[in-house]
Amino acid sequence: MNSSKAAGQALLSIRALLIITTVLLALGLVLARSLAVLEDVYWLADEVKIRPLEGAWLDARVTDVSGTGELTELAAEVQILNDTLPDIPIGILLSGPFSAEIYWDEELVGEKGIVERDGKSGSPGPIDSITFLPSNRLSPGIHQIRLLISTEHLNYVAPRIIHMLAIGPYRSDDRRPLRYYVTPIILLGGLVLLMFQNARIARSAGSRVHGVLSVFAFFVVVNLLAEISRAVVNYPYNLHLFRGTVMWVSAIGAGASLVFLTADLRRLWWVRLILLICAVGFVVSQLSDISGDRQIVHDFMILSAAPALVFMIYSLKQGISFRLILPLFWVASLVSQFISYGMFLDIYFYIATMIFLAGSWYATYAGSILPANQSEAISDAYRFALKNAGREYYVVSEKVVVLRAASNYTELIDTSGKVHLHAKRLGDLMQEVPDDFMRVHRSVGVNMAYVKELKSMEGSRYQLILNDDQTVPVSRYRVTDIRERMKLGQGLS
């Protein structure tokens, strides 16, 4: 096979993977909408009236009720028709970081925690509650729900405290049903598997990219565990800040880890400019009045926008590559937020992450994910700067056959068999060397110009035979990349 034909097939494999990734991300949006499990409700509050205790009533939306620490009253009208409610136990569903006295037609029917007033000490209520409404109070007509709300234990000012105020089926367990999280739990298993698989590749093949992806997967797993925890523990609302903080920190960790994928391109001025702009955007976001779920989503999207934009521009400048998987993931995440913030955080974020990680993992077998030495800035006359006994000297890259990790240093073996010691680690050095060099094992890099044969051994092991019949070990995760390089004739004699 000639090199142009092989290159064409490699390009087709890239395009095929990108098309498949795009289709899967789009199907993921459809799947997320169909799998999103919503609470069964017969009435959901939207327009309400609110006032400070004994103050004047004001029209508002339920999403406008904030946590100021002061006692607040909320009132809403509920119209019950003859056929509105089924013949099952009915309850008032409340969700959010607040305590409340719950009145139905001016009669106290339940409490969410204890509201502190008139000398009575308060206590934080659970994040979710259901108050039973007897059937004799559900006659057809107009009824009123009134809440006396307290957020004294919240410990922060929340711009939105009522996550839900609704009429729905009563259940004795206040916690969200586990059925809400069946799909996220399945996704959790896949994410954990891909996290360990990327970590395994990073360890075995010395891949910085897969190391970063395993860290990214770890933060997404933490985020998902914090989300699922609501089905396990109906925690007091004063702990809502802790859960939200865990989700926020993990989202920042996930976004920041993706930024590290651009490490090999930061020498380019426009890459540094994009990273700086996104860093400023992140700081500005912290100074805004955005909070809660929106802040979690905004901060992740701002941080991940930097590598997504860098990889998109780089691919436009250098040609189509597997780097485009990340911009596709970012755009799909943005689209899902226009549909619903809740859908993104509840399920689509994890579906898209699965597709992104699976695509990146597959790319290791299709021809090298995000190659670290794909650089237009490295000269063919690259020289290794070395020091020995106070003397500085240089060895041109064409004379170096093997790079071998030696703790915090790297051994350079030249064509004569002489060993030189370089002050940099192998991982750092591989980001600087010309394209002729390829990392074939976590501890070995090879000048592909001196490779004669890729040989398979017993037990799914491989090794490279060099021109001087020297052998070097090969990680099985690098075999596909090496075969592709040999087919394309990149650096081979």
VOLUMTOR-333711 format. One record per residue (C-alpha): x, y, z. Coordinates in Angstrom, 1 decimal, always signed. Each point is the difference from the previous one (the first is absolute). Layout:
// VOLUMTOR-333711
+--------+--------+--------+
:     c1 :     c2 :     c3 :
+--------+--------+--------+
:      X :      Y :      Z :
...
+--------+--------+--------+
This chain:
// VOLUMTOR-333711
+--------+--------+--------+
:     c1 :     c2 :     c3 :
+--------+--------+--------+
:   +0.0 :   +0.0 :   +0.0 :
:   +1.4 :   +3.4 :   -1.0 :
:   +0.2 :   +2.8 :   +2.6 :
:   -2.6 :   +2.2 :   -1.6 :
:   -2.6 :   -2.8 :   +0.0 :
:   +0.8 :   -0.9 :   +3.6 :
:   -0.3 :   +3.7 :   +0.9 :
:   -3.3 :   +0.1 :   -1.7 :
:   -1.3 :   -3.0 :   +2.0 :
:   +1.3 :   +1.6 :   +3.2 :
:   -1.9 :   +3.2 :   -0.8 :
:   -3.1 :   -2.0 :   -0.7 :
:   +0.3 :   -1.7 :   +3.3 :
:   +0.2 :   +3.4 :   +1.7 :
:   -3.0 :   +1.3 :   -1.9 :
:   -2.0 :   -3.2 :   +0.8 :
:   +0.7 :   +0.3 :   +3.7 :
:   -0.9 :   +3.7 :   +0.1 :
:   -3.3 :   -0.7 :   -1.9 :
:   -0.8 :   -2.9 :   +2.3 :
:   +0.8 :   +2.2 :   +3.0 :
:   -2.3 :   +2.8 :   -1.3 :
:   -2.9 :   -2.4 :   -0.6 :
:   +0.4 :   -1.6 :   +3.4 :
:   +0.0 :   +3.4 :   +1.7 :
:   -3.1 :   +1.0 :   -1.9 :
:   -1.7 :   -3.3 :   +0.9 :
:   +1.1 :   +0.6 :   +3.6 :
:   -2.0 :   +3.2 :   +0.0 :
:   -3.1 :   -1.8 :   -1.1 :
:   +0.7 :   -2.8 :   +2.5 :
:   +0.5 :   +2.5 :   +2.9 :
:   -3.4 :   +1.6 :   -0.6 :
:   -1.8 :   -3.4 :   -0.1 :
:   +1.9 :   -1.4 :   +3.0 :
:   -0.4 :   +3.1 :   +2.2 :
:   -2.3 :   -1.1 :   +2.8 :
:   -2.2 :   +2.8 :   +1.2 :
:   -2.0 :   +0.0 :   +3.2 :
:   -3.7 :   -1.0 :   -0.6 :
:   -1.9 :   +3.1 :   +0.8 :
:   -3.6 :   +1.2 :   -0.5 :
:   +0.8 :   +3.7 :   +0.7 :
:   +3.3 :   +1.8 :   -0.1 :
:   +0.5 :   +3.5 :   +1.4 :
:   +1.1 :   +2.8 :   -2.3 :
:   -1.6 :   +3.4 :   +0.7 :
:   -0.3 :   +0.7 :   +3.8 :
:   -0.2 :   +2.9 :   +2.4 :
:   +2.8 :   +0.6 :   +2.6 :
:   +0.6 :   +2.5 :   +2.8 :
:   +2.2 :   +0.5 :   +3.0 :
:   -1.9 :   -1.0 :   +3.2 :
:   -2.9 :   +2.5 :   +0.4 :
:   +1.2 :   +2.0 :   -3.1 :
:   -1.8 :   +0.7 :   -3.2 :
:   -0.7 :   -2.8 :   -2.5 :
:   +1.9 :   +0.1 :   -3.3 :
:   -0.5 :   -2.0 :   -3.1 :
:   +2.9 :   -2.3 :   -0.9 :
:   +1.0 :   -3.2 :   -1.5 :
:   +0.9 :   -2.9 :   +2.2 :
:   +3.5 :   +0.0 :   -1.5 :
:   +0.5 :   +3.6 :   +1.4 :
:   -0.3 :   -1.0 :   +3.7 :
:   +3.4 :   +0.5 :   +1.5 :
:   +1.6 :   -0.9 :   +3.3 :
:   +0.7 :   +3.2 :   +2.0 :
:   -0.2 :   -1.5 :   +3.5 :
:   -3.2 :   +1.9 :   +0.8 :
:   -3.5 :   -1.5 :   +0.4 :
:   -1.8 :   +0.1 :   -3.3 :
:   -3.6 :   -0.9 :   -0.9 :
:   -1.0 :   -1.6 :   -3.3 :
:   -3.5 :   -0.6 :   -1.3 :
:   -1.3 :   -1.7 :   -3.0 :
:   -3.5 :   -1.0 :   -1.3 :
:   -0.7 :   -3.6 :   -1.0 :
:   -3.0 :   -0.8 :   -2.2 :
:   -1.3 :   -3.5 :   +0.4 :
:   -2.4 :   -1.3 :   -2.7 :
:   -2.3 :   -3.0 :   +0.4 :
:   +2.4 :   -2.3 :   -2.0 :
:   +3.3 :   +1.7 :   +1.0 :
:   +1.1 :   -2.4 :   +2.7 :
:   +0.0 :   -3.9 :   -0.1 :
:   -1.4 :   -2.1 :   +2.8 :
:   +3.4 :   -0.4 :   +1.8 :
:   +1.6 :   +1.8 :   +3.1 :
:   +1.0 :   +3.5 :   -0.9 :
:   +2.7 :   +2.2 :   +1.5 :
:   +1.7 :   +3.5 :   -0.3 :
:   +3.5 :   -0.5 :   -1.4 :
:   +2.6 :   +2.5 :   +1.2 :
:   +3.6 :   +0.0 :   -1.0 :
:   +2.8 :   +2.5 :   +0.8 :
:   +2.3 :   +1.3 :   +2.7 :
:   -2.5 :   +1.5 :   +2.5 :
:   -2.3 :   -0.8 :   +2.9 :
:   -3.7 :   +0.7 :   -0.3 :
:   -3.4 :   -0.1 :   +1.7 :
:   -2.5 :   -1.3 :   -2.6 :
:   -3.5 :   +1.3 :   +0.0 :
:   -2.9 :   -1.3 :   -2.2 :
:   -3.0 :   +2.4 :   -0.1 :
:   +1.5 :   +1.7 :   +3.1 :
:   +0.2 :   -3.2 :   +2.0 :
:   +3.4 :   -1.3 :   +1.1 :
:   +0.5 :   -3.4 :   -1.6 :
:   +3.7 :   -0.6 :   +0.4 :
:   +3.5 :   +1.2 :   +0.5 :
:   +3.3 :   -0.3 :   -1.8 :
:   +2.4 :   +0.3 :   +2.9 :
:   -0.9 :   +2.6 :   +2.7 :
:   -0.3 :   +3.7 :   -0.7 :
:   +1.5 :   +2.1 :   +2.8 :
:   -2.5 :   +2.6 :   +1.3 :
:   -1.8 :   +1.2 :   +3.1 :
:   +2.7 :   -1.5 :   +2.2 :
:   -0.1 :   -3.4 :   -1.7 :
:   +3.5 :   -1.2 :   -1.0 :
:   +0.2 :   -1.1 :   -3.6 :
:   +1.7 :   -2.9 :   -1.8 :
:   +1.0 :   -0.5 :   -3.6 :
:   -2.5 :   -2.1 :   -1.9 :
:   +0.9 :   -2.8 :   -2.4 :
:   +0.8 :   +1.1 :   -3.6 :
:   -3.1 :   -1.9 :   -1.2 :
:   -3.4 :   -0.5 :   +1.7 :
:   -3.5 :   -1.3 :   -0.7 :
:   -3.0 :   +1.1 :   +2.1 :
:   -3.1 :   -2.2 :   -0.1 :
:   -3.3 :   +1.7 :   -1.0 :
:   -3.1 :   -1.8 :   +1.2 :
:   -2.5 :   -0.7 :   -2.8 :
:   -2.7 :   +2.1 :   +1.7 :
:   +2.1 :   +3.1 :   -0.5 :
:   +0.3 :   -0.5 :   -3.7 :
:   -3.5 :   +0.9 :   -1.2 :
:   -0.3 :   +1.6 :   -3.5 :
:   +0.5 :   +3.7 :   +0.0 :
:   +2.7 :   +2.6 :   +0.9 :
:   +2.3 :   -0.7 :   +2.9 :
:   +2.9 :   +1.8 :   +1.4 :
:   +3.5 :   -1.2 :   +1.0 :
:   +1.8 :   +2.3 :   +2.4 :
:   +3.6 :   -0.5 :   +1.2 :
:   +1.8 :   +1.8 :   +2.8 :
:   +3.6 :   -0.4 :   -1.1 :
:   +3.2 :   +0.2 :   +2.0 :
:   +3.6 :   -0.3 :   -1.3 :
:   +1.8 :   +0.9 :   +3.2 :
:   +2.2 :   -3.1 :   -0.1 :
:   +0.9 :   +0.4 :   -3.7 :
:   +3.4 :   +1.7 :   +0.7 :
:   +0.0 :   +1.8 :   -3.3 :
:   -2.3 :   +2.2 :   -2.1 :
:   -1.7 :   -2.2 :   -2.7 :
:   -1.7 :   +1.8 :   -2.9 :
:   -2.4 :   -2.9 :   -0.4 :
:   -1.0 :   -2.3 :   +2.9 :
:   -3.2 :   -1.7 :   -1.2 :
:   +0.9 :   -2.8 :   -2.3 :
:   -3.5 :   -1.3 :   -0.1 :
:   -3.5 :   +0.8 :   +1.4 :
:   -2.5 :   -2.4 :   -1.4 :
:   -3.0 :   -2.3 :   +0.7 :
:   +0.7 :   -3.6 :   -0.8 :
:   -0.3 :   -3.6 :   +1.2 :
:   +0.8 :   -0.5 :   +3.7 :
:   +2.7 :   -2.4 :   +1.1 :
:   +1.3 :   -0.6 :   +3.5 :
:   +3.7 :   +0.3 :   -1.0 :
:   +0.9 :   +3.6 :   -0.6 :
:   +3.2 :   -0.9 :   -2.0 :
:   -0.1 :   +0.1 :   -3.7 :
:   -0.8 :   -3.4 :   -1.4 :
:   +3.0 :   -2.0 :   -1.3 :
:   -1.7 :   -0.3 :   -3.4 :
:   +1.1 :   +3.6 :   -0.6 :
:   +3.5 :   -1.2 :   +0.0 :
:   -0.1 :   -3.4 :   -1.7 :
:   +1.5 :   +1.4 :   -3.2 :
:   +2.7 :   +2.1 :   +1.9 :
:   +0.9 :   -3.1 :   +2.0 :
:   +0.5 :   -2.0 :   -3.2 :
:   +2.1 :   +2.9 :   -1.4 :
:   +2.0 :   +0.1 :   +3.2 :
:   +1.1 :   -3.6 :   -0.6 :
:   +1.2 :   +0.9 :   -3.5 :
:   +1.8 :   +3.1 :   +1.1 :
:   +1.8 :   -1.9 :   +2.8 :
:   +1.1 :   -2.6 :   -2.6 :
:   +1.3 :   +2.7 :   -2.4 :
:   +1.7 :   +1.8 :   +2.8 :
:   +2.0 :   -3.1 :   +0.9 :
:   +0.6 :   -0.9 :   -3.6 :
:   +1.5 :   +3.4 :   -0.7 :
:   +2.1 :   -0.2 :   +3.1 :
:   +1.2 :   -3.4 :   -1.1 :
:   +1.0 :   +1.2 :   -3.4 :
:   +1.7 :   +3.1 :   +1.6 :
:   +2.0 :   -2.3 :   +2.3 :
:   +0.9 :   -2.7 :   -2.6 :
:   +0.7 :   +2.3 :   -3.0 :
:   +1.2 :   +3.1 :   +1.9 :
:   -2.8 :   +2.0 :   -1.7 :
:   -0.5 :   +3.4 :   +1.5 :
:   -3.2 :   +0.5 :   -2.0 :
:   -1.6 :   -3.1 :   +1.5 :
:   +1.2 :   +1.0 :   +3.4 :
:   -1.8 :   +3.3 :   -0.4 :
:   -3.1 :   -1.8 :   -1.2 :
:   +0.0 :   -2.3 :   +3.0 :
:   +0.1 :   +3.1 :   +2.3 :
:   -2.8 :   +1.6 :   -2.0 :
:   -2.1 :   -3.2 :   +0.4 :
:   +0.7 :   -0.1 :   +3.7 :
:   -1.4 :   +3.5 :   +0.6 :
:   -3.1 :   -0.9 :   -2.1 :
:   -0.5 :   -3.1 :   +2.1 :
:   +0.2 :   +2.1 :   +3.2 :
:   -2.6 :   +2.4 :   -1.5 :
:   -2.3 :   -2.9 :   -0.9 :
:   +0.3 :   -1.5 :   +3.5 :
:   -0.9 :   +3.3 :   +1.6 :
:   -3.1 :   +0.1 :   -2.3 :
:   -1.1 :   -3.5 :   +0.8 :
:   +0.5 :   +0.5 :   +3.7 :
:   -3.4 :   +1.8 :   +0.1 :
:   -1.7 :   -3.4 :   -0.5 :
:   +1.9 :   -1.6 :   +2.9 :
:   +0.0 :   +2.8 :   +2.6 :
:   -2.7 :   +2.6 :   +0.5 :
:   +2.4 :   +2.3 :   +1.7 :
:   -0.9 :   +3.1 :   +2.0 :
:   +0.0 :   +3.1 :   -2.1 :
:   +2.9 :   +1.6 :   +1.7 :
:   +2.2 :   -2.7 :   -1.6 :
:   -1.2 :   +0.9 :   -3.4 :
:   +2.9 :   +2.5 :   -0.3 :
:   +2.5 :   -2.8 :   +0.6 :
:   -1.6 :   -2.2 :   -2.7 :
:   -0.1 :   +2.9 :   -2.4 :
:   +3.6 :   +0.9 :   +0.8 :
:   +1.1 :   -3.6 :   -0.8 :
:   -1.8 :   +0.2 :   -3.3 :
:   +1.5 :   +3.4 :   -0.8 :
:   +3.5 :   -1.0 :   +0.9 :
:   -0.2 :   -3.2 :   -1.9 :
:   -1.4 :   +1.9 :   -3.1 :
:   +3.0 :   +2.4 :   +0.3 :
:   +2.4 :   -2.9 :   +0.3 :
:   -1.5 :   -1.6 :   -3.1 :
:   +0.3 :   +3.2 :   -2.0 :
:   +3.5 :   +0.8 :   +1.2 :
:   +1.2 :   -3.5 :   -0.7 :
:   -1.0 :   +0.4 :   -3.7 :
:   +2.1 :   +3.2 :   -0.1 :
:   +3.1 :   -2.2 :   +0.6 :
:   -0.7 :   -1.7 :   -3.4 :
:   +1.4 :   +3.2 :   -1.6 :
:   +3.4 :   -0.3 :   +1.7 :
:   +1.9 :   -0.9 :   -3.2 :
:   -1.4 :   +3.0 :   -1.8 :
:   +0.5 :   +2.8 :   +2.6 :
:   +3.2 :   +1.2 :   -1.8 :
:   -2.4 :   +1.4 :   -2.7 :
:   -0.9 :   +3.7 :   +0.8 :
:   -3.7 :   -0.4 :   -1.1 :
:   -0.4 :   -3.0 :   +2.3 :
:   +1.3 :   +2.0 :   +3.0 :
:   -2.4 :   +2.8 :   -1.0 :
:   -3.0 :   -2.3 :   +0.0 :
:   +1.0 :   -1.5 :   +3.3 :
:   +0.4 :   +3.5 :   +1.5 :
:   -3.4 :   +1.1 :   -1.3 :
:   -1.8 :   -3.0 :   +1.5 :
:   +1.9 :   +0.5 :   +3.3 :
:   -1.3 :   +3.6 :   +0.1 :
:   -3.5 :   -1.3 :   -0.8 :
:   +0.2 :   -2.4 :   +2.9 :
:   +1.0 :   +2.7 :   +2.4 :
:   -2.8 :   +2.3 :   -1.2 :
:   -2.5 :   -2.9 :   +0.5 :
:   +1.0 :   -0.2 :   +3.6 :
:   -0.8 :   +3.7 :   +0.5 :
:   -3.5 :   -0.3 :   -1.6 :
:   -3.2 :   -0.8 :   +1.8 :
:   -0.4 :   -3.4 :   -1.7 :
:   -0.2 :   -2.8 :   +2.6 :
:   -1.3 :   -3.5 :   +0.4 :
:   -0.3 :   -2.3 :   -3.0 :
:   +0.6 :   +2.8 :   -2.4 :
:   +3.3 :   +0.8 :   +1.5 :
:   +1.1 :   -3.6 :   -0.1 :
:   -0.9 :   -0.2 :   -3.7 :
:   +1.4 :   +3.4 :   -0.9 :
:   +3.4 :   -0.6 :   +1.7 :
:   +0.5 :   -3.4 :   -1.7 :
:   -1.0 :   +1.4 :   -3.4 :
:   +2.4 :   +3.0 :   +0.3 :
:   +3.0 :   -2.2 :   +1.0 :
:   -0.7 :   -2.7 :   -2.6 :
:   -0.5 :   +2.7 :   -2.7 :
:   +3.7 :   +0.7 :   +0.0 :
:   +1.3 :   -3.4 :   -1.1 :
:   -3.1 :   -0.5 :   -2.2 :
:   +0.7 :   +3.2 :   -1.9 :
:   +3.8 :   -0.7 :   -0.1 :
:   -0.5 :   -3.4 :   -1.6 :
:   -2.6 :   +1.3 :   -2.5 :
:   +2.3 :   +2.7 :   -1.2 :
:   +3.0 :   -2.3 :   +0.0 :
:   -1.8 :   -2.5 :   -2.1 :
:   -1.1 :   +2.7 :   -2.5 :
:   +3.6 :   +1.1 :   -0.3 :
:   +1.7 :   -3.4 :   -0.1 :
:   -2.7 :   -2.3 :   -1.4 :
:   -2.8 :   -2.2 :   +1.4 :
:   +1.0 :   -2.0 :   +3.0 :
:   -1.3 :   -1.9 :   +3.1 :
:   +0.4 :   +3.2 :   +1.9 :
:   -3.4 :   +1.0 :   -1.3 :
:   -1.7 :   -2.5 :   +2.3 :
:   +0.2 :   +2.6 :   +2.8 :
:   -1.6 :   +2.9 :   -1.9 :
:   -2.8 :   -2.3 :   -1.0 :
:   -0.5 :   -1.0 :   +3.7 :
:   +0.0 :   +3.7 :   +1.0 :
:   -2.5 :   +1.1 :   -2.7 :
:   -2.4 :   -2.9 :   +0.8 :
:   +0.2 :   +1.0 :   +3.7 :
:   -0.9 :   +3.6 :   -0.9 :
:   -2.9 :   -1.1 :   -2.1 :
:   -1.4 :   -2.1 :   +2.9 :
:   +0.0 :   +3.0 :   +2.3 :
:   -2.2 :   +2.0 :   -2.4 :
:   -2.4 :   -2.9 :   +0.3 :
:   +0.1 :   -0.2 :   +3.8 :
:   +2.6 :   +0.7 :   +2.6 :
:   -1.5 :   -2.7 :   +2.2 :
:   +0.2 :   -2.6 :   -2.8 :
:   +3.7 :   +0.8 :   -0.5 :
:   +0.9 :   -0.3 :   +3.7 :
:   -2.3 :   -3.0 :   +0.7 :
:   +1.0 :   -2.2 :   -2.9 :
:   +1.4 :   +1.4 :   -3.3 :
:   +3.3 :   +1.1 :   +1.5 :
:   +0.8 :   -3.6 :   +0.9 :
:   -1.3 :   -1.4 :   -3.4 :
:   +2.2 :   +2.5 :   -1.9 :
:   +3.0 :   -0.7 :   +2.2 :
:   -0.4 :   -3.8 :   -0.6 :
:   +0.0 :   +0.6 :   -3.8 :
:   +2.9 :   +2.4 :   +0.2 :
:   +2.1 :   -2.4 :   +2.1 :
:   -0.9 :   -3.0 :   -2.1 :
:   +0.9 :   +1.8 :   -3.2 :
:   +3.3 :   +1.1 :   +1.5 :
:   +0.7 :   -3.5 :   +1.1 :
:   -0.9 :   -1.5 :   -3.4 :
:   +2.3 :   +2.6 :   -1.7 :
:   +3.0 :   -1.6 :   +1.7 :
:   -0.7 :   -3.0 :   -2.3 :
:   -0.9 :   +2.0 :   -3.0 :
:   +3.1 :   +2.2 :   -0.2 :
:   +1.2 :   +1.9 :   +3.0 :
:   -2.2 :   +2.3 :   +2.1 :
:   +1.1 :   +3.6 :   +0.2 :
:   +3.7 :   -0.7 :   -0.9 :
:   +2.3 :   +2.0 :   +2.2 :
:   +2.7 :   +0.5 :   -2.6 :
:   -2.3 :   +1.1 :   -2.9 :
:   +1.8 :   +3.3 :   -0.2 :
:   +0.8 :   +2.4 :   -2.8 :
:   +2.5 :   +1.9 :   +2.1 :
:   +2.7 :   -2.7 :   +0.3 :
:   +2.9 :   +0.2 :   -2.3 :
:   +1.5 :   -3.0 :   -1.9 :
:   +3.3 :   +1.0 :   +1.5 :
:   -1.0 :   -0.6 :   +3.5 :
:   +2.9 :   -0.4 :   +2.4 :
:   +0.1 :   -1.5 :   +3.5 :
:   +1.8 :   +2.4 :   +2.4 :
:   +2.0 :   -2.1 :   +2.5 :
:   +2.4 :   +0.6 :   +2.9 :
:   +2.7 :   -2.2 :   +1.4 :
:   +2.6 :   +0.9 :   +2.5 :
:   -0.7 :   +3.7 :   -0.5 :
:   +0.3 :   -0.3 :   -3.7 :
:   -2.9 :   +0.9 :   -2.3 :
:   -0.3 :   -1.8 :   -3.3 :
:   -2.7 :   -0.9 :   -2.6 :
:   -1.1 :   -3.2 :   -1.7 :
:   -2.2 :   +0.4 :   -3.2 :
:   -3.2 :   -1.9 :   +0.1 :
:   +0.9 :   -2.0 :   -3.2 :
:   +2.7 :   -1.7 :   +2.0 :
:   -2.2 :   -1.1 :   +2.9 :
:   -1.6 :   -3.4 :   -0.2 :
:   -1.7 :   -0.6 :   +3.3 :
:   -1.2 :   +2.2 :   +2.9 :
:   -0.3 :   -1.9 :   +3.3 :
:   -1.5 :   +1.2 :   +3.3 :
:   +2.4 :   +0.1 :   +2.9 :
:   -1.8 :   +1.3 :   +3.0 :
:   -0.1 :   +3.8 :   -0.3 :
:   +2.4 :   -0.1 :   -3.0 :
:   +0.0 :   -1.5 :   -3.5 :
:   +2.7 :   -2.2 :   -1.5 :
:   +0.8 :   +0.8 :   -3.7 :
:   +1.5 :   -3.0 :   -1.9 :
:   +1.7 :   +1.2 :   -3.2 :
:   +0.9 :   -2.0 :   -3.2 :
:   +3.4 :   -1.0 :   +1.5 :
:   -1.7 :   -1.4 :   +3.1 :
:   +1.3 :   +2.8 :   +2.2 :
:   -2.3 :   +1.0 :   +2.8 :
:   -0.6 :   +3.7 :   +0.8 :
:   -2.0 :   +1.3 :   +3.0 :
:   -2.6 :   +2.7 :   -0.6 :
:   -1.2 :   +2.1 :   +3.0 :
:   -3.7 :   -0.2 :   -1.0 :
:   -2.5 :   -2.8 :   +0.6 :
:   -1.0 :   -2.1 :   -2.9 :
:   -3.6 :   +1.3 :   +0.0 :
:   +1.2 :   +3.6 :   -0.2 :
:   +2.6 :   -0.8 :   -2.6 :
:   -2.4 :   -1.8 :   -2.3 :
:   -2.0 :   +3.3 :   -0.3 :
:   +3.0 :   +1.7 :   -1.5 :
:   +1.5 :   -2.5 :   -2.4 :
:   -0.6 :   -0.2 :   -3.8 :
:   -2.8 :   -2.2 :   -1.4 :
:   +2.6 :   -2.8 :   -0.8 :
:   -0.1 :   -0.9 :   +3.7 :
:   -2.9 :   -2.0 :   +1.4 :
:   -0.7 :   -1.1 :   +3.5 :
:   -0.5 :   -3.8 :   -0.2 :
:   +0.0 :   -0.8 :   +3.7 :
:   -0.5 :   +1.9 :   +3.2 :
:   +3.8 :   -0.1 :   +0.4 :
:   +1.3 :   +0.0 :   -3.6 :
:   -0.1 :   +2.3 :   -3.0 :
:   +1.4 :   -1.0 :   -3.4 :
:   +1.3 :   +1.8 :   -3.1 :
:   -2.3 :   -1.7 :   -2.5 :
:   +2.7 :   +0.5 :   -2.7 :
:   +1.9 :   -2.9 :   +1.6 :
:   -2.9 :   -2.4 :   +0.3 :
:   +0.2 :   -3.2 :   -2.0 :
:   -2.9 :   -2.2 :   +1.2 :
:   -2.8 :   -0.2 :   +2.4 :
:   +0.0 :   -3.5 :   +1.5 :
:   -2.8 :   -1.7 :   +1.9 :
:   +1.0 :   -2.3 :   +3.0 :
:   -1.8 :   -2.5 :   +2.1 :
:   -2.6 :   +1.3 :   +2.5 :
:   -1.1 :   +3.0 :   -2.2 :
:   +3.4 :   +1.7 :   +0.4 :
:   +1.8 :   +1.9 :   -2.7 :
:   +3.4 :   +1.4 :   -0.6 :
:   +1.7 :   +2.2 :   -2.7 :
:   +3.1 :   -1.4 :   -1.8 :
:   +2.3 :   +2.9 :   -0.9 :
:   +2.4 :   +0.1 :   -2.9 :
:   +2.9 :   -1.2 :   +2.2 :
:   -2.2 :   -2.9 :   +1.3 :
:   -0.4 :   +1.7 :   +3.4 :
:   -3.5 :   -0.6 :   +1.4 :
:   -2.2 :   +2.3 :   +2.0 :
:   -3.3 :   -0.8 :   +1.8 :
:   -3.3 :   +1.3 :   -1.4 :
:   -3.2 :   +0.7 :   +2.0 :
:   -2.9 :   -1.8 :   -1.6 :
:   -1.9 :   +3.3 :   +0.1 :
:   +2.6 :   +1.4 :   -2.4 :
:   -0.1 :   -2.9 :   -2.5 :
:   -2.7 :   +1.6 :   -2.2 :
:   +1.8 :   +3.3 :   -0.1 :
:   +3.3 :   -1.6 :   -0.9 :
:   -1.5 :   -2.1 :   -2.8 :
:   -1.7 :   +3.1 :   -1.4 :
:   +3.3 :   +1.9 :   +0.1 :
:   +1.7 :   -2.9 :   -1.8 :
:   -2.7 :   -0.2 :   -2.7 :
:   +0.2 :   +3.7 :   -0.6 :
:   +3.8 :   -0.2 :   -0.2 :
:   +0.5 :   +2.8 :   +2.5 :
:   +3.7 :   +0.0 :   +0.8 :
:   +0.6 :   -3.5 :   -1.2 :
:   +2.9 :   -0.9 :   -2.3 :
+--------+--------+--------+
